[in-house]
């Protein structure tokens, strides 16, 4: 496409600069004595399912008796110089969490059990250490970390889009790639996060396998678990969406994937207001979006959990607003790839975890 070629020089510059940043970061990272670190990365700027995979892994660690600390930079927060452990009180105001930690960390804190710790900081090692020393974390999940230079990891999982794992093949800004596909050579697991109706074609699988020869290729399916009112974590599901005309409001990296999820639920999308990823919603913009939905015949508005964290608490919408609560379901056997998540010495729930030699046969 013409615009891709026009941006090609900038993409080449970005690729060179990011390569230097990664090389510099890798030379200074240090691990954590006695606490395993699993990094979950992505190649593209959004929409690969990385945040959903982080959440699934955190829940898996809790289910196996551990206490995970999810550590990230905290994109979009007000003071990026602070290291913060997020409060786990269920009534803590969502808007304050976003200002403190950014929308993705705030959404994770709201969704996860209080056995999990969520910490943000430019210095990821310091954030992880605070989760361990102050909150008893026994496992660290590093939410993306190729360009940070403080915390080293023991294992690396990478989430990729199952239909277009490398986008158009170009680095930013000519394409969606933040890192070159060759970085998959470092992965222990490549996770395909599929929306309803998605399948992995042979070309995509072969392209990933070529670049990740030692990694296990695992599939997950994302589905709609339920939809609730704003702030309604843990409440029963509302009535079926089947046939319901809805207005969709998103501020995420891959809005088309949310469309497929909603369409698979049986809802009829009559209007979709797609805002930029991480957008700070303004009430006037939301009011116009919902008015267009009303004009198109929508009976309710749907937003994602990530958007819920940024939704203005004082806004009075013209439609009922419900939040899409999703879940990941593994489509391949997982235990062989989680066999490091075991209690040390047969200890009970909440005791320290350690890595065990895997010995697992890598799937193709």
Secondary structure as UniProt FT lines:
FT   HELIX           2..28
FT   TURN            33..34
FT   STRAND          37..42
FT   HELIX           50..63
FT   TURN            64..65
FT   STRAND          68..72
FT   TURN            75..76
FT   TURN            80..81
FT   STRAND          84..85
FT   TURN            90..91
FT   HELIX           94..101
FT   HELIX           103..111
FT   TURN            114..115
FT   STRAND          117..120
FT   HELIX           124..135
FT   STRAND          139..143
FT   TURN            146..147
FT   STRAND          155..161
FT   TURN            165..168
FT   TURN            172..174
FT   HELIX           181..186
FT   STRAND          189..194
FT   TURN            196..197
FT   HELIX           202..211
FT   TURN            213..214
FT   STRAND          216..229
FT   TURN            230..231
FT   TURN            233..234
FT   TURN            242..243
FT   STRAND          245..250
FT   HELIX           255..264
FT   TURN            265..266
FT   STRAND          268..274
FT   TURN            277..278
FT   HELIX           283..295
FT   TURN            296..297
FT   STRAND          300..304
FT   HELIX           305..308
FT   TURN            309..310
FT   TURN            313..314
FT   STRAND          320..330
FT   HELIX           335..337
FT   TURN            339..340
FT   STRAND          342..343
FT   HELIX           344..346
FT   TURN            349..350
FT   STRAND          353..354
//
